[in-house]
Amino acid sequence: MLGAQHRYEKGLDKLEFTAKQVSVMRRELQALKPNLERKGRETEGLLSRITREKATVVEPKKAQVDREVKEADEQAKVGAAGWRGEGGR
């Protein structure tokens, strides 16, 4: 019977310790909450800025590069055809 009572008391001690730890963690989380919310807003703003810049800078530049590559490929084909026609290989 003493063994059961000892286990019971030990279990209660562990529950009390756990409750105190949870209380400490809640206070820490409350202290961090404003910073976490601010960082979340900053992240949303940064993602929005990246999306805008991608649409205004990256995509047009990519389209320009794609056009230039296509033109260079066409010029290379024309040049290769002309070279073959002039007695090349």
Secondary structure, DSSP 8 states (H G I E B T S, - for coil): -HHHHHHHHHHHHHHHHHHHHHHHHHHHHHHHHHHHHHHHHHHHHHHHHHHHHIIIIIHHHHHHHHHHHHHHHHHHHHHHHHHHHTT--
